[in-house]
């Protein structure tokens, strides 16, 4: 199970003295535990991936905020944290791969209806904002 791997990696980071990785994994396990409490059952690997994806999204949003504020030291730290989290996520699809898969689908002209069809197909495999942007482009054509 994915949560067991995260716990093993946390112990390894502790032994190796990797402070940043240890901090990120502790935060991740805390977020997972909050989700367990919220759902009142042990999480499946898919649910753990959702939590990791949410944490990664927070890092991407923080990076964008720090870029706007021109805070390069904070950007670097958030980028390192994001890389640690991405190690547990499945490989993300490129924009071309997303476009190719969406092109195979018969999408309705309404953006929200199209997103209801497309979003579940890319959950965890692609950034949601990228998918939404591509769907909006294809629907408006």
Beta strands, then each sheet from edge to edge (+ up, - down):
end
